[in-house]
Amino acid sequence: MELPKSAREVITSQLFTVSVIVLTSIAFGIIFLVLVNVLQQEGKVTINEDEEETVETERPESQSPARTQYAFMLTETPANPTVTQVQQEGNKCQPVAFDPRATQITAKSQKFAIPEKYYEVLSGNDIFTFTKNGFEVEGSAKPTVISPLSADVYSFFCENGEISYVIEINRLNTRGVFLSRAVLLTQVVAYEFIDNSTLYVVQLVQNGQLWEKQAQIISLPGLQRKNIPVSLACVGGSAMILNNELVLANKQTEGRPPEPGKYPTSLCFVTKEGTVRAMATTSLSWDGEDQKTPVFQLFSTPAQPGAIAIYDTFFTGQNAGCHLYVQSLSNGLEQRQFSLDKIALGSTQKHCPRIQFDASTLSFTSEALKYRVESYNQVLRQLQWSEWHSAGIIK
């Protein structure tokens, strides 16, 4: 039976479409073979003839960003570096002249807020706010210094999140009663008590109409001072203690960072005597609204002399996480990397949580790393440590 005309037209149309598709596929196949032959002759395409044909693009051998992140070597500094004083304005977060024994201070308190106790100072038309020896509870961060001295730290706050300090060191008698003032340090930009007899301080000092930055190591109780060159790129940022030595870290802000929040960072290792032993440059994470607070942690590795451990965030898209690096201070190729899953740690997407490591066996040959995480207990309203966990090695 002959098909209706409409049916014949539909079938004819479909056959024509199939023919076009077949011919197009054959044409593309011929073009593909020609291109492969040309690229193979130029060395840009490799075909494995022993197995199923696959096309692989050759890539130059290079280390991954995670591998090269902290590959650095220390460089020595001149024996007698010149002290360069930087001229700038005074710190606007505190009064120009503040004396806790002479300035009129008003005590304030508030419920359900941190800090619950703070103080106000009226200077002209400006009101300055500060806390004493602790951001949350007064006295919780009071420095312990060598007898017969006693130290108090007054922390002033700015609306932009900056903090400046006033440090008062007094002499006490044998009964612990105030005897006399040893020193009052105002306009302090940064400080760190290396131990109970050594203070690192960065201070703005007025010289005529100008303010000059001074970085010093102060030895207690005799108050001997040793200048640290403020021309060093590492001065004015973060300070931490490592192997009874001062480590200064400061970010370099020229241009955009290669990764979010991670800046080229200058490191300086300073002895208790104020001598800059060595310097290095690497890339580290800085957190906070104005990118002044470091996220990274540095600590020593007793099992690996001549190396330090760096705990830091690592941002590379989906591979973002919390990492620990063991890095040689003399050979950039000697390093070991451990990875801690950021989601499992309960950290935010912005930075990694504070972690305590067991570095007693941490070395270039370590196969595992013991650590525990700090978290806030909502019921007990206090910080506490988790159980010890183990992280495996990456490379």
PEKAHU-V467894 format. One record per residue. N is the residue number from 0. NEAR is the number of other ideal C-beta (glycine too) atoms within 12 Angstrom. Layout:
BEGIN
n-><N | N>
near-><NEAR | NEAR>
END
This chain:
BEGIN
n-><0 | 1 | 2 | 3 | 4 | 5 | 6 | 7 | 8 | 9 | 10 | 11 | 12 | 13 | 14 | 15 | 16 | 17 | 18 | 19 | 20 | 21 | 22 | 23 | 24 | 25 | 26 | 27 | 28 | 29 | 30 | 31 | 32 | 33 | 34 | 35 | 36 | 37 | 38 | 39 | 40 | 41 | 42 | 43 | 44 | 45 | 46 | 47 | 48 | 49 | 50 | 51 | 52 | 53 | 54 | 55 | 56 | 57 | 58 | 59 | 60 | 61 | 62 | 63 | 64 | 65 | 66 | 67 | 68 | 69 | 70 | 71 | 72 | 73 | 74 | 75 | 76 | 77 | 78 | 79 | 80 | 81 | 82 | 83 | 84 | 85 | 86 | 87 | 88 | 89 | 90 | 91 | 92 | 93 | 94 | 95 | 96 | 97 | 98 | 99 | 100 | 101 | 102 | 103 | 104 | 105 | 106 | 107 | 108 | 109 | 110 | 111 | 112 | 113 | 114 | 115 | 116 | 117 | 118 | 119 | 120 | 121 | 122 | 123 | 124 | 125 | 126 | 127 | 128 | 129 | 130 | 131 | 132 | 133 | 134 | 135 | 136 | 137 | 138 | 139 | 140 | 141 | 142 | 143 | 144 | 145 | 146 | 147 | 148 | 149 | 150 | 151 | 152 | 153 | 154 | 155 | 156 | 157 | 158 | 159 | 160 | 161 | 162 | 163 | 164 | 165 | 166 | 167 | 168 | 169 | 170 | 171 | 172 | 173 | 174 | 175 | 176 | 177 | 178 | 179 | 180 | 181 | 182 | 183 | 184 | 185 | 186 | 187 | 188 | 189 | 190 | 191 | 192 | 193 | 194 | 195 | 196 | 197 | 198 | 199 | 200 | 201 | 202 | 203 | 204 | 205 | 206 | 207 | 208 | 209 | 210 | 211 | 212 | 213 | 214 | 215 | 216 | 217 | 218 | 219 | 220 | 221 | 222 | 223 | 224 | 225 | 226 | 227 | 228 | 229 | 230 | 231 | 232 | 233 | 234 | 235 | 236 | 237 | 238 | 239 | 240 | 241 | 242 | 243 | 244 | 245 | 246 | 247 | 248 | 249 | 250 | 251 | 252 | 253 | 254 | 255 | 256 | 257 | 258 | 259 | 260 | 261 | 262 | 263 | 264 | 265 | 266 | 267 | 268 | 269 | 270 | 271 | 272 | 273 | 274 | 275 | 276 | 277 | 278 | 279 | 280 | 281 | 282 | 283 | 284 | 285 | 286 | 287 | 288 | 289 | 290 | 291 | 292 | 293 | 294 | 295 | 296 | 297 | 298 | 299 | 300 | 301 | 302 | 303 | 304 | 305 | 306 | 307 | 308 | 309 | 310 | 311 | 312 | 313 | 314 | 315 | 316 | 317 | 318 | 319 | 320 | 321 | 322 | 323 | 324 | 325 | 326 | 327 | 328 | 329 | 330 | 331 | 332 | 333 | 334 | 335 | 336 | 337 | 338 | 339 | 340 | 341 | 342 | 343 | 344 | 345 | 346 | 347 | 348 | 349 | 350 | 351 | 352 | 353 | 354 | 355 | 356 | 357 | 358 | 359 | 360 | 361 | 362 | 363 | 364 | 365 | 366 | 367 | 368 | 369 | 370 | 371 | 372 | 373 | 374 | 375 | 376 | 377 | 378 | 379 | 380 | 381 | 382 | 383 | 384 | 385 | 386 | 387 | 388 | 389 | 390 | 391 | 392 | 393 | 394>
near-><4 | 6 | 11 | 10 | 10 | 10 | 13 | 13 | 13 | 14 | 15 | 15 | 14 | 14 | 14 | 14 | 14 | 14 | 14 | 14 | 14 | 14 | 14 | 14 | 14 | 14 | 14 | 14 | 14 | 14 | 14 | 17 | 17 | 14 | 17 | 20 | 15 | 14 | 19 | 20 | 12 | 12 | 11 | 17 | 21 | 17 | 19 | 12 | 9 | 7 | 8 | 8 | 15 | 13 | 16 | 14 | 11 | 13 | 9 | 6 | 7 | 8 | 16 | 17 | 21 | 28 | 22 | 21 | 34 | 40 | 28 | 31 | 23 | 26 | 20 | 17 | 26 | 15 | 9 | 10 | 23 | 15 | 23 | 18 | 25 | 25 | 18 | 22 | 17 | 26 | 31 | 21 | 33 | 37 | 30 | 25 | 19 | 33 | 20 | 29 | 16 | 13 | 25 | 17 | 25 | 16 | 18 | 20 | 16 | 12 | 9 | 8 | 11 | 18 | 27 | 18 | 25 | 30 | 29 | 22 | 31 | 16 | 22 | 10 | 6 | 17 | 23 | 34 | 31 | 39 | 34 | 33 | 29 | 22 | 24 | 21 | 18 | 25 | 17 | 20 | 22 | 21 | 31 | 18 | 31 | 24 | 18 | 21 | 33 | 30 | 38 | 33 | 38 | 41 | 34 | 38 | 26 | 21 | 15 | 13 | 15 | 21 | 29 | 35 | 38 | 42 | 43 | 32 | 34 | 27 | 25 | 22 | 14 | 9 | 8 | 13 | 12 | 19 | 16 | 17 | 22 | 26 | 30 | 28 | 36 | 33 | 34 | 39 | 41 | 40 | 36 | 34 | 30 | 31 | 21 | 20 | 24 | 35 | 42 | 43 | 46 | 41 | 38 | 34 | 28 | 21 | 15 | 8 | 10 | 15 | 23 | 25 | 34 | 35 | 43 | 36 | 36 | 38 | 27 | 33 | 23 | 15 | 24 | 18 | 23 | 25 | 32 | 41 | 32 | 34 | 24 | 34 | 28 | 39 | 38 | 34 | 35 | 38 | 35 | 32 | 24 | 30 | 26 | 18 | 31 | 41 | 40 | 43 | 44 | 33 | 35 | 25 | 18 | 10 | 9 | 13 | 20 | 19 | 23 | 21 | 32 | 32 | 33 | 27 | 37 | 34 | 45 | 41 | 34 | 39 | 25 | 28 | 22 | 29 | 23 | 39 | 27 | 28 | 31 | 36 | 26 | 34 | 34 | 45 | 39 | 32 | 29 | 20 | 14 | 17 | 27 | 25 | 23 | 35 | 36 | 41 | 34 | 38 | 29 | 29 | 35 | 19 | 20 | 28 | 17 | 21 | 35 | 41 | 40 | 45 | 42 | 41 | 40 | 41 | 29 | 18 | 10 | 9 | 18 | 29 | 30 | 42 | 45 | 43 | 46 | 40 | 43 | 27 | 36 | 21 | 17 | 23 | 16 | 25 | 37 | 37 | 36 | 38 | 30 | 36 | 24 | 26 | 15 | 17 | 28 | 19 | 24 | 15 | 16 | 21 | 32 | 36 | 30 | 26 | 37 | 24 | 36 | 25 | 30 | 16 | 21 | 35 | 27 | 26 | 15 | 30 | 17 | 23 | 36 | 25 | 36 | 22 | 29 | 21 | 21 | 18 | 12 | 9 | 8 | 9 | 12 | 14 | 17 | 17 | 20 | 21 | 12 | 16 | 23 | 20 | 32 | 19 | 23 | 27 | 19>
END
